[in-house]
Amino acid sequence: MFSERIASVPVSGTVSISDAVRQRRARGDEVIDLSVGEPDAATPDAVVAACEKALRDGATTYGPSQGIRPLREAIAGDHERLRGQPIDPDQVLVTPAKHALLEAFLVLLDDGDEVLIPSPAWVSYAPQVRLCGAQPVQVPVGDEGQVPVDEMRERANEDTQAVLVNSPSNPTGAVQTRETMAAVAEMAAEEDLTLVSDEVYGKLVYEGTFTSAAEVAPEDLEVVTVDGVSKAYAMTGWRIGWLTASPSFVQEALKVQQHSVTHPTLFAQHGAVEALQGDQGFVDRLREGFADRRDLVVDRLEAMGAQFPHPGGAFYVFARFPGVEDGGAFAHDLLDEAGVAVVPGEAFGPGGEGHVRLSYAVDRDTLERGLDRIEEVLT
């Protein structure tokens, strides 16, 4: 009755936890949610105002399928500021958030193709590859969360079409060094692969320097950079993202968009213009707050004996606790015994066994209470 492709894809490990939290809260249970991957701040007022104005001005119709020109221009300017690489607005495709990744995979992949993915990895990478009829090849990262370039080169073969990198990482928070990112790009060029770089947390780096794949890639390498306003601007529900690539790649991806979602919500795009071109102090304050909470979590988890890659960005810690072998069972125990929601590490692929992902995108008091409860379960 159902296709083999859809049968091969599990439900989202992160969304299912969020649904479980909502169900428990609906029946009156108190749950400290350390699973959610969204900032606890409200969208900036100026962004909301820009969206409201667009609604009043009639931005409720169909729009250009590639995205409105002012937003593509704003994205091009933002890309140059963050990555030091000037691009043309025609190299931008505005998408409904993570749909950018699915569009990129649909452009690149045929049945039986392969994509190299460092593991643990965000829960939707492998399922999206499978939905394209291709196979994810997940290669475990090292203890510090750096992409295992040599191992990935060994796994490349004639079926490999792309390599994916995510920095800062969901779920580990690891930030790829400039040397690692350059090595990934060099490997992709040598193996004649497309490099897909998910950089949605690129503005949330707390130490070191963010390096984009586009900065260090050879000129002849096709790099598809994925970004959006969800994380850095507290706009998760707005569902505005984008990909940047060569104009020819963008035109191929545009076919997918035109035959699926047509374009992202028109009035939300006007809000995104304000986010990217308005006062960036919101992003600075958000990053400073996350850095403070990151330090709290790292100190507390180390005191509990947990092991994890050092989170230099994003707002996650991917931890293995003493005596815990099954991340799923441990997450279930935390929810049942302590009312604390975390995401089982197994949801993030073969590199996640025995771990859980904690998000510190909650207020400090809630975070401390959640950590107290985790410590009580462990003792």
VEXVEX-684666 format. One line per 4 residues: number of its first residue (from 1); their letters; for each residue x, y, z of N, C-alpha, C. Coordinates in steps of 0.02 Angstrom, whole numbers, plus 50000, padded with zeros to 5 digits. Example, Ala and Ser with C-alpha at 12.3 -4.5 7.8 and 13.67 -1.06 7.14 Angstrom:
<recs>
1) as) 50660/49716/50390/50615/49775/50390/50660/49835/50390 | 50642/49888/50354/50684/49947/50357/50645/50002/50394
</recs>
This chain:
<recs>
1) mfse) 50041/49940/50000/50000/50000/50000/50043/50063/50000 | 50099/50062/50037/50143/50120/50042/50208/50106/50006 | 50242/50159/49984/50304/50151/49947/50360/50126/49993 | 50409/50092/49964/50466/50069/50001/50506/50128/50028
5) rias) 50508/50183/49989/50545/50242/50012/50517/50269/50077 | 50451/50277/50079/50422/50306/50139/50426/50258/50198 | 50424/50193/50183/50430/50143/50236/50500/50143/50266 | 50550/50166/50227/50619/50166/50251/50635/50225/50295
9) vpvs) 50588/50272/50300/50601/50335/50336/50565/50334/50403 | 50601/50344/50459/50569/50347/50524/50537/50415/50536 | 50495/50418/50587/50469/50483/50608/50528/50524/50636 | 50521/50589/50637/50574/50632/50662/50583/50622/50737
13) gtvs) 50645/50607/50756/50659/50596/50827/50650/50658/50869 | 50662/50716/50840/50654/50779/50877/50580/50800/50881 | 50545/50795/50824/50475/50815/50824/50433/50769/50868 | 50449/50704/50868/50410/50657/50909/50419/50672/50983
17) isda) 50479/50693/51004/50489/50712/51074/50448/50775/51090 | 50449/50824/51045/50410/50885/51056/50336/50870/51062 | 50312/50824/51020/50241/50804/51024/50225/50771/51091 | 50272/50729/51115/50262/50696/51179/50260/50747/51236
21) vrqr) 50302/50797/51233/50302/50850/51284/50235/50886/51284 | 50210/50904/51226/50145/50939/51221/50089/50896/51251 | 50090/50832/51236/50038/50787/51262/50040/50784/51338 | 50099/50779/51366/50105/50775/51438/50083/50841/51471
25) rarg) 50103/50896/51441/50082/50960/51469/50007/50971/51464 | 49977/50944/51410/49905/50952/51400/49865/50916/51455 | 49894/50863/51482/49860/50827/51536/49881/50851/51605 | 49919/50905/51607/49936/50937/51670/50003/50919/51700
29) devi) 50044/50880/51665/50110/50862/51691/50159/50920/51682 | 50204/50928/51730/50257/50977/51722/50316/50944/51686 | 50338/50974/51632/50394/50947/51594/50444/51003/51582 | 50506/50991/51600/50561/51036/51582/50588/51013/51516
33) dlsv) 50578/51053/51465/50594/51032/51397/50663/51055/51377 | 50711/51009/51378/50778/51022/51354/50790/50988/51287 | 50736/50976/51252/50741/50943/51186/50732/50992/51129 | 50701/51048/51141/50679/51091/51087/50736/51128/51053
37) gepd) 50735/51130/50987/50788/51163/50949/50769/51232/50925 | 50744/51274/50969/50728/51342/50949/50742/51390/51006 | 50763/51452/50989/50777/51501/51041/50715/51516/51083 | 50727/51534/51146/50672/51550/51191/50652/51623/51186
41) aatp) 50684/51661/51142/50668/51732/51134/50611/51741/51085 | 50579/51799/51088/50527/51816/51040/50559/51848/50978 | 50526/51839/50921/50549/51872/50860/50554/51948/50871 | 50607/51980/50847/50614/52052/50856/50552/52091/50833
45) davv) 50534/52143/50872/50474/52182/50857/50476/52212/50787 | 50534/52236/50766/50539/52267/50699/50524/52217/50644 | 50542/52155/50654/50528/52103/50604/50453/52090/50601 | 50422/52084/50659/50349/52074/50661/50313/52133/50629
49) aace) 50337/52194/50642/50305/52253/50614/50311/52253/50538 | 50368/52233/50512/50377/52230/50439/50329/52180/50408 | 50319/52124/50441/50272/52074/50417/50201/52101/50418 | 50182/52134/50473/50116/52163/50479/50103/52214/50424
53) kalr) 50153/52256/50411/50145/52306/50357/50135/52272/50290 | 50173/52218/50278/50167/52182/50215/50096/52153/50208 | 50069/52129/50262/50000/52102/50261/49951/52157/50243 | 49959/52215/50276/49913/52271/50262/49921/52296/50191
57) dgat) 49982/52290/50163/49994/52314/50096/49975/52262/50042 | 49948/52205/50064/49922/52157/50016/49968/52100/49997 | 50019/52087/50037/50066/52032/50021/50036/51965/50042 | 49977/51950/50015/49942/51888/50031/49928/51848/49968
61) tygp) 49963/51864/49915/49952/51832/49850/50010/51785/49834 | 50007/51757/49774/50066/51723/49748/50123/51773/49739 | 50184/51749/49744/50242/51791/49732/50289/51756/49685 | 50348/51785/49672/50397/51753/49628/50423/51689/49660
65) sqgi) 50428/51636/49620/50444/51570/49648/50515/51568/49676 | 50560/51610/49652/50629/51610/49678/50635/51650/49742 | 50583/51686/49760/50586/51730/49818/50585/51803/49796 | 50559/51847/49838/50556/51917/49818/50626/51946/49811
69) rplr) 50633/51991/49763/50700/52019/49749/50731/52053/49810 | 50693/52093/49849/50725/52125/49907/50754/52075/49956 | 50722/52017/49964/50749/51968/50011/50810/51934/49981 | 50809/51919/49917/50869/51889/49886/50928/51936/49888
73) eaia) 50915/52000/49881/50968/52050/49888/50994/52053/49960 | 50947/52049/50008/50968/52050/50079/51008/51988/50096 | 50989/51931/50068/51026/51869/50081/51095/51873/50050 | 51100/51900/49989/51165/51907/49958/51211/51952/49999
77) gdhe) 51184/52006/50026/51223/52050/50068/51244/52016/50133 | 51198/51978/50163/51214/51942/50224/51267/51888/50212 | 51261/51854/50156/51310/51803/50137/51380/51833/50132 | 51385/51891/50102/51451/51923/50095/51479/51946/50162
81) rlrg) 51436/51972/50205/51459/51995/50271/51483/51937/50314 | 51446/51882/50313/51463/51825/50357/51519/51783/50328 | 51522/51777/50262/51567/51729/50231/51622/51761/50188 | 51618/51828/50180/51669/51862/50142/51669/51846/50068
85) qpid) 51612/51823/50044/51608/51802/49974/51549/51837/49941 | 51563/51883/49895/51508/51916/49860/51471/51868/49814 | 51405/51871/49813/51365/51831/49768/51310/51875/49738 | 51282/51852/49684/51228/51887/49650/51161/51862/49677
89) pdqv) 51110/51904/49681/51044/51881/49702/51017/51823/49661 | 51040/51816/49599/51018/51760/49558/51047/51694/49581 | 51095/51697/49627/51123/51636/49657/51086/51615/49720 | 51030/51648/49733/50991/51636/49794/50923/51607/49776
93) lvtp) 50903/51554/49811/50836/51527/49807/50806/51527/49877 | 50754/51567/49887/50720/51570/49952/50672/51511/49956 | 50676/51475/50011/50638/51413/50019/50601/51411/50086 | 50554/51365/50093/50524/51355/50159/50573/51318/50205
97) akha) 50616/51355/50238/50663/51329/50288/50701/51268/50261 | 50696/51211/50297/50738/51153/50280/50720/51120/50214 | 50669/51144/50180/50653/51119/50113/50712/51132/50066 | 50755/51180/50083/50815/51193/50043/50857/51131/50035
101) llea) 50864/51093/50089/50905/51033/50087/50873/50980/50042 | 50808/50970/50050/50774/50921/50008/50779/50939/49934 | 50772/51004/49919/50778/51025/49850/50848/51011/49823 | 50898/51025/49864/50967/51012/49842/50978/50938/49828
105) flvl) 50953/50896/49872/50961/50824/49862/50923/50799/49800 | 50864/50827/49788/50825/50806/49729/50861/50826/49665 | 50896/50882/49666/50935/50903/49607/50994/50856/49595 | 51024/50832/49649/51087/50797/49644/51081/50721/49635
109) lddg) 51028/50691/49661/51028/50619/49672/50981/50580/49626 | 51005/50523/49605/50965/50472/49571/50962/50410/49614 | 50920/50363/49595/50915/50300/49632/50983/50267/49637 | 51001/50246/49698/51064/50211/49708/51124/50254/49721
113) devl) 51116/50320/49714/51172/50365/49730/51184/50367/49805 | 51241/50395/49825/51259/50398/49895/51280/50470/49914 | 51268/50486/49979/51289/50550/50007/51329/50536/50070 | 51388/50564/50076/51429/50557/50136/51405/50606/50189
117) ipsp) 51391/50580/50249/51364/50622/50303/51402/50606/50367 | 51435/50656/50398/51466/50644/50464/51411/50626/50514 | 51426/50580/50559/51377/50558/50608/51406/50562/50678 | 51368/50587/50728/51297/50602/50727/51280/50663/50685
121) awvs) 51219/50662/50658/51197/50715/50614/51124/50731/50627 | 51104/50791/50607/51035/50811/50615/50988/50758/50586 | 50931/50749/50620/50888/50691/50608/50859/50687/50538 | 50856/50743/50501/50822/50742/50436/50868/50731/50376
125) yapq) 50934/50734/50386/50978/50725/50328/50969/50656/50295 | 50977/50604/50334/50973/50536/50306/50904/50521/50277 | 50849/50537/50312/50784/50525/50283/50772/50563/50218 | 50796/50625/50213/50787/50662/50151/50824/50629/50093
129) vrlc) 50884/50604/50107/50922/50569/50056/50884/50506/50034 | 50857/50469/50082/50819/50409/50065/50756/50425/50025 | 50724/50480/50040/50664/50500/50002/50680/50514/49929 | 50744/50528/49915/50766/50539/49846/50787/50473/49812
133) gaqp) 50779/50417/49847/50799/50353/49819/50873/50338/49826 | 50908/50379/49863/50981/50371/49872/50996/50344/49942 | 51060/50333/49955/51081/50304/50019/51127/50351/50057 | 51111/50365/50120/51157/50402/50162/51213/50357/50187
137) vqvp) 51274/50380/50181/51332/50343/50207/51357/50384/50267 | 51342/50360/50326/51356/50399/50387/51421/50376/50418 | 51467/50424/50425/51535/50410/50448/51544/50442/50516 | 51557/50403/50569/51563/50431/50636/51618/50483/50642
141) vgde) 51604/50537/50678/51654/50589/50690/51697/50570/50750 | 51750/50607/50760/51794/50595/50817/51766/50625/50881 | 51804/50619/50934/51781/50642/51000/51767/50717/51002 | 51801/50756/50961/51790/50829/50961/51741/50852/50908
145) gqvp) 51710/50804/50873/51658/50822/50827/51681/50848/50760 | 51745/50842/50744/51771/50865/50680/51755/50813/50625 | 51742/50836/50565/51725/50792/50510/51784/50745/50496 | 51773/50680/50492/51827/50632/50480/51843/50629/50405
149) vdem) 51883/50676/50381/51893/50684/50309/51925/50622/50278 | 51976/50594/50310/52009/50536/50280/51962/50476/50275 | 51922/50465/50327/51875/50410/50325/51821/50421/50272 | 51800/50483/50263/51750/50497/50213/51779/50487/50143
153) rera) 51841/50506/50134/51873/50495/50069/51876/50420/50053 | 51890/50380/50103/51892/50307/50093/51824/50279/50074 | 51771/50310/50099/51703/50285/50085/51675/50309/50018 | 51708/50357/49987/51684/50383/49923/51696/50331/49869
157) nedt) 51647/50326/49823/51652/50280/49767/51615/50309/49707 | 51607/50269/49655/51576/50294/49594/51503/50314/49604 | 51471/50290/49657/51401/50307/49670/51394/50370/49713 | 51448/50393/49741/51445/50451/49785/51436/50514/49744
161) qavl) 51386/50554/49762/51372/50615/49725/51384/50678/49765 | 51381/50673/49832/51386/50733/49873/51414/50716/49942 | 51440/50768/49973/51461/50763/50043/51426/50820/50080 | 51402/50805/50139/51367/50855/50178/51407/50873/50240
165) vnsp) 51407/50937/50257/51440/50959/50319/51394/51009/50353 | 51394/51009/50419/51351/51053/50459/51392/51084/50515 | 51403/51150/50510/51444/51185/50560/51415/51254/50572 | 51403/51270/50638/51404/51227/50696/51354/51170/50690
169) snpt) 51369/51116/50725/51332/51054/50716/51271/51049/50761 | 51218/51024/50732/51162/50996/50769/51168/50920/50758 | 51187/50881/50809/51173/50892/50880/51231/50910/50925 | 51294/50911/50900/51350/50915/50947/51369/50986/50967
173) gavq) 51351/51035/50926/51375/51103/50938/51446/51115/50916 | 51478/51063/50888/51548/51070/50866/51553/51118/50807 | 51605/51159/50808/51619/51206/50753/51679/51179/50715 | 51671/51169/50650/51727/51143/50610/51781/51197/50604
177) tret) 51843/51176/50614/51898/51223/50606/51906/51241/50532 | 51942/51295/50520/51954/51315/50450/51993/51261/50414 | 52039/51228/50448/52079/51175/50418/52034/51116/50399 | 51988/51098/50444/51943/51042/50428/51898/51058/50370
181) maav) 51869/51119/50370/51824/51138/50316/51861/51139/50250 | 51921/51165/50249/51960/51166/50188/51976/51096/50163 | 51990/51051/50210/52004/50981/50192/51943/50947/50163 | 51884/50961/50191/51822/50933/50164/51812/50958/50093
185) aema) 51821/51023/50081/51812/51051/50015/51861/51021/49965 | 51924/51013/49987/51975/50984/49943/51956/50912/49925 | 51934/50874/49975/51913/50805/49962/51855/50803/49913 | 51805/50847/49922/51748/50848/49878/51769/50864/49806
189) aeed) 51816/50911/49798/51840/50929/49732/51878/50870/49700 | 51920/50837/49739/51959/50781/49713/51914/50724/49691 | 51860/50713/49727/51815/50657/49712/51758/50677/49666 | 51759/50740/49642/51708/50765/49596/51638/50761/49627
193) ltlv) 51633/50786/49688/51570/50785/49725/51543/50856/49732 | 51480/50863/49747/51451/50926/49767/51454/50931/49843 | 51473/50989/49868/51476/50999/49941/51414/51037/49963 | 51374/51006/50005/51315/51037/50033/51331/51057/50105
197) sdev) 51328/51121/50120/51349/51146/50185/51290/51180/50220 | 51267/51149/50275/51212/51176/50315/51242/51222/50368 | 51229/51287/50360/51261/51337/50403/51209/51380/50440 | 51153/51348/50458/51098/51386/50488/51116/51412/50557
201) ygkl) 51167/51383/50590/51189/51408/50655/51252/51451/50649 | 51268/51474/50589/51331/51509/50578/51341/51572/50617 | 51286/51605/50638/51292/51666/50677/51293/51653/50752 | 51288/51590/50771/51287/51572/50842/51351/51532/50858
205) vyeg) 51407/51566/50853/51473/51537/50870/51501/51576/50928 | 51524/51541/50980/51543/51574/51043/51618/51579/51053 | 51655/51540/51016/51728/51543/51022/51758/51521/50956 | 51817/51546/50941/51846/51531/50876/51811/51571/50822
209) tfts) 51820/51551/50761/51793/51587/50703/51752/51540/50660 | 51693/51563/50641/51652/51525/50596/51683/51525/50526 | 51689/51466/50497/51714/51460/50429/51661/51428/50385 | 51643/51462/50333/51595/51435/50284/51631/51393/50232
213) aaev) 51598/51342/50208/51627/51302/50155/51642/51345/50094 | 51599/51394/50082/51608/51437/50023/51672/51477/50026 | 51697/51491/50086/51758/51532/50093/51820/51494/50071 | 51821/51429/50081/51883/51391/50072/51879/51342/50013
217) aped) 51824/51342/49977/51815/51293/49923/51854/51313/49860 | 51881/51266/49824/51911/51281/49758/51859/51312/49712 | 51881/51353/49665/51834/51390/49623/51789/51345/49582 | 51813/51286/49563/51774/51243/49519/51729/51194/49558
221) levv) 51727/51199/49624/51685/51155/49665/51615/51185/49673 | 51564/51146/49660/51495/51168/49672/51481/51162/49747 | 51469/51220/49778/51452/51222/49849/51381/51248/49855 | 51339/51209/49888/51271/51229/49902/51268/51247/49976
225) tvdg) 51259/51311/49990/51257/51335/50059/51184/51344/50080 | 51167/51315/50137/51098/51318/50163/51098/51360/50227 | 51051/51406/50231/51047/51450/50289/50974/51471/50298 | 50960/51512/50348/50892/51535/50360/50889/51580/50420
229) vska) 50830/51607/50434/50821/51653/50490/50797/51619/50554 | 50784/51555/50552/50752/51521/50608/50789/51529/50674 | 50854/51515/50674/50891/51510/50737/50917/51577/50762 | 50952/51614/50720/50985/51675/50743/50936/51732/50755
233) yamt) 50876/51728/50726/50827/51783/50733/50764/51761/50769 | 50765/51701/50799/50707/51675/50836/50645/51676/50792 | 50651/51647/50732/50597/51648/50683/50582/51577/50659 | 50583/51528/50704/50574/51458/50684/50507/51447/50649
237) gwri) 50454/51478/50674/50388/51466/50645/50375/51503/50580 | 50420/51548/50561/50411/51585/50499/50427/51543/50437 | 50469/51492/50446/50487/51444/50394/50517/51479/50332 | 50566/51521/50344/50602/51554/50290/50675/51533/50291
241) gwlt) 50696/51499/50239/50765/51480/50230/50787/51493/50159 | 50846/51470/50141/50870/51480/50073/50930/51435/50059 | 50943/51428/49996/51007/51399/49975/51040/51448/49927 | 51106/51448/49928/51145/51486/49879/51191/51437/49843
245) asps) 51198/51446/49779/51238/51401/49738/51250/51437/49671 | 51277/51400/49623/51285/51429/49556/51217/51443/49526 | 51213/51492/49481/51148/51508/49450/51115/51447/49417 | 51155/51404/49386/51127/51345/49353/51097/51297/49404
249) fvqe) 51130/51288/49461/51103/51244/49513/51038/51273/49540 | 51037/51338/49552/50977/51371/49577/50918/51360/49530 | 50930/51365/49465/50876/51355/49417/50849/51284/49418 | 50892/51235/49429/50869/51166/49435/50829/51156/49499
253) alkv) 50853/51183/49554/50817/51178/49617/50750/51214/49614 | 50748/51267/49575/50687/51306/49567/50631/51263/49537 | 50649/51215/49494/50599/51169/49467/50564/51130/49523 | 50603/51106/49571/50574/51069/49627/50526/51114/49665
257) qqhs) 50547/51175/49678/50505/51221/49716/50441/51237/49679 | 50445/51250/49614/50386/51269/49576/50335/51212/49574 | 50359/51150/49576/50313/51093/49572/50296/51064/49640 | 50316/51098/49693/50298/51075/49760/50264/51130/49800
261) vthp) 50304/51175/49828/50275/51227/49872/50264/51294/49836 | 50287/51300/49774/50283/51361/49734/50331/51415/49759 | 50320/51437/49822/50365/51485/49854/50348/51489/49927 | 50393/51515/49969/50377/51524/50040/50325/51579/50048
265) tlfa) 50295/51581/50108/50244/51630/50123/50268/51700/50108 | 50228/51737/50069/50250/51801/50043/50262/51853/50098 | 50214/51861/50144/50223/51913/50194/50278/51896/50243 | 50291/51832/50254/50347/51812/50298/50414/51833/50267
269) qhga) 50418/51832/50201/50480/51852/50168/50496/51926/50182 | 50445/51967/50186/50456/52038/50201/50484/52046/50272 | 50460/52005/50319/50489/52006/50386/50562/51985/50386 | 50579/51937/50344/50648/51913/50340/50695/51967/50313
273) veal) 50669/52009/50267/50710/52065/50242/50731/52110/50300 | 50684/52126/50344/50699/52168/50402/50748/52134/50448 | 50740/52069/50458/50786/52032/50502/50857/52039/50478 | 50868/52031/50414/50936/52031/50387/50965/52101/50378
277) qgdq) 50923/52150/50366/50948/52217/50352/50940/52265/50411 | 50902/52246/50462/50891/52289/50519/50947/52285/50570 | 50934/52312/50629/50983/52312/50684/51001/52240/50703 | 51065/52224/50702/51088/52157/50718/51104/52148/50793
281) gfvd) 51087/52197/50833/51099/52191/50904/51063/52133/50935 | 51004/52115/50908/50967/52058/50934/51009/51994/50930 | 51041/51984/50873/51082/51924/50863/51140/51924/50913 | 51171/51981/50923/51227/51986/50971/51204/51967/51041
285) rlre) 51146/51994/51062/51121/51979/51129/51101/51906/51136 | 51072/51879/51084/51052/51808/51085/51114/51764/51093 | 51165/51779/51054/51227/51740/51056/51260/51745/51124 | 51261/51805/51154/51292/51814/51220/51254/51774/51273
289) gfad) 51188/51774/51268/51149/51735/51316/51160/51661/51310 | 51164/51636/51248/51177/51565/51238/51247/51546/51262 | 51296/51590/51251/51364/51576/51274/51366/51567/51349 | 51330/51610/51385/51327/51605/51458/51296/51538/51480
293) rrdl) 51241/51520/51447/51208/51457/51466/51250/51396/51444 | 51285/51403/51388/51330/51349/51367/51381/51335/51421 | 51411/51388/51450/51461/51378/51502/51431/51343/51563 | 51370/51362/51581/51336/51330/51637/51327/51256/51625
297) vvdr) 51302/51238/51566/51289/51168/51550/51353/51127/51549 | 51405/51155/51517/51468/51119/51512/51496/51105/51582 | 51495/51154/51626/51522/51145/51693/51482/51092/51732 | 51415/51096/51727/51373/51049/51764/51381/50978/51738
301) leam) 51381/50970/51672/51386/50903/51644/51454/50872/51657 | 51507/50912/51654/51573/50885/51670/51576/50862/51742 | 51543/50898/51787/51541/50878/51857/51504/50813/51866 | 51457/50797/51821/51419/50734/51824/51458/50677/51791
305) gaqf) 51516/50692/51762/51555/50641/51729/51536/50628/51657 | 51495/50671/51629/51473/50662/51559/51531/50677/51511 | 51529/50645/51454/51578/50657/51401/51542/50683/51339 | 51572/50732/51305/51539/50762/51247/51589/50803/51207
309) phpg) 51576/50810/51141/51617/50857/51102/51606/50928/51128 | 51658/50968/51126/51652/51036/51153/51605/51076/51108 | 51551/51104/51135/51504/51142/51095/51526/51214/51085 | 51555/51229/51028/51578/51297/51015/51526/51341/50982
313) gafy) 51468/51312/50966/51415/51350/50933/51349/51314/50939 | 51298/51341/50903/51229/51316/50908/51205/51321/50980 | 51159/51278/51002/51139/51280/51073/51122/51209/51098 | 51168/51163/51083/51159/51093/51103/51223/51066/51135
317) vfar) 51212/51015/51177/51267/50973/51201/51246/50901/51188 | 51292/50862/51162/51278/50792/51144/51318/50748/51191 | 51286/50723/51242/51322/50696/51299/51310/50621/51309 | 51362/50587/51332/51357/50519/51357/51370/50520/51432
321) fpgv) 51324/50493/51470/51330/50493/51543/51357/50427/51569 | 51391/50429/51626/51421/50368/51654/51367/50314/51664 | 51382/50254/51641/51336/50198/51651/51279/50195/51602 | 51273/50242/51557/51218/50243/51508/51242/50212/51443
325) edgg) 51209/50158/51423/51226/50125/51359/51172/50137/51307 | 51110/50146/51328/51054/50155/51283/51026/50225/51291 | 51039/50269/51242/51016/50337/51247/50940/50342/51249 | 50907/50300/51211/50834/50301/51209/50804/50283/51276
329) afah) 50831/50231/51307/50805/50210/51373/50818/50264/51425 | 50877/50296/51421/50893/50348/51469/50847/50408/51460 | 50834/50427/51398/50789/50483/51385/50719/50467/51411 | 50697/50405/51402/50631/50384/51427/50629/50388/51503
333) dlld) 50683/50367/51536/50686/50370/51609/50684/50442/51634 | 50721/50486/51600/50721/50556/51620/50652/50587/51616 | 50616/50570/51563/50549/50598/51554/50501/50569/51606 | 50505/50504/51618/50458/50473/51665/50475/50488/51738
337) eagv) 50539/50486/51756/50558/50492/51826/50570/50564/51847 | 50592/50606/51800/50612/50674/51819/50573/50729/51783 | 50533/50709/51733/50496/50759/51696/50542/50804/51655 | 50597/50776/51630/50645/50813/51588/50647/50781/51519
341) avvp) 50637/50821/51468/50637/50796/51399/50704/50811/51366 | 50736/50759/51340/50796/50765/51299/50784/50720/51238 | 50829/50724/51188/50821/50684/51128/50870/50626/51129 | 50847/50564/51119/50893/50507/51117/50945/50515/51062
345) geaf) 51006/50499/51077/51060/50507/51028/51052/50463/50967 | 51018/50406/50975/51009/50361/50919/50971/50393/50862 | 50931/50445/50877/50893/50480/50825/50940/50515/50776 | 51003/50526/50795/51050/50564/50754/51098/50519/50715
349) gpgg) 51082/50454/50711/51121/50410/50670/51168/50365/50710 | 51207/50324/50675/51250/50275/50708/51304/50305/50753 | 51319/50369/50745/51368/50401/50789/51337/50425/50854 | 51272/50412/50864/51239/50438/50923/51221/50389/50976
353) eghv) 51238/50325/50967/51219/50275/51016/51244/50292/51086 | 51200/50284/51134/51219/50295/51204/51219/50367/51226 | 51203/50414/51181/51204/50485/51197/51133/50513/51202 | 51128/50572/51228/51067/50612/51223/51086/50683/51204
357) rlsy) 51041/50717/51170/51052/50787/51153/51013/50831/51201 | 51048/50878/51233/51016/50928/51275/51020/50995/51241 | 50965/51032/51242/50965/51100/51216/50967/51149/51275 | 51009/51200/51269/51010/51251/51321/50977/51316/51296
361) avdr) 50931/51308/51248/50893/51366/51223/50830/51377/51266 | 50840/51377/51331/50788/51391/51380/50817/51441/51430 | 50774/51471/51471/50799/51519/51520/50843/51485/51571 | 50886/51523/51602/50937/51495/51647/50906/51457/51706
365) dtle) 50852/51484/51735/50821/51451/51792/50794/51382/51772 | 50759/51379/51715/50733/51315/51691/50790/51267/51677 | 50844/51292/51648/50901/51251/51632/50932/51221/51696 | 50940/51262/51747/50969/51238/51809/50925/51185/51842
369) rgld) 50859/51196/51841/50814/51147/51870/50816/51081/51831 | 50821/51085/51766/50826/51025/51726/50890/50987/51740 | 50946/51022/51746/51009/50990/51762/51009/50959/51831 | 50976/50993/51879/50969/50964/51946/50933/50897/51944
373) riee) 50880/50894/51904/50840/50833/51900/50879/50777/51865 | 50918/50794/51814/50960/50744/51782/51010/50716/51831 | 51040/50760/51871/51089/50737/51921/51057/50691/51972 | 50995/50706/51992/50960/50664/52040/50948/50594/52012
377) vlt) 50931/50589/51948/50920/50524/51917/50984/50484/51914 | 51040/50518/51904/51104/50483/51898/51132/50459/51964 | 51111/50491/52019/51139/50473/52084/51097/50422/52122
</recs>
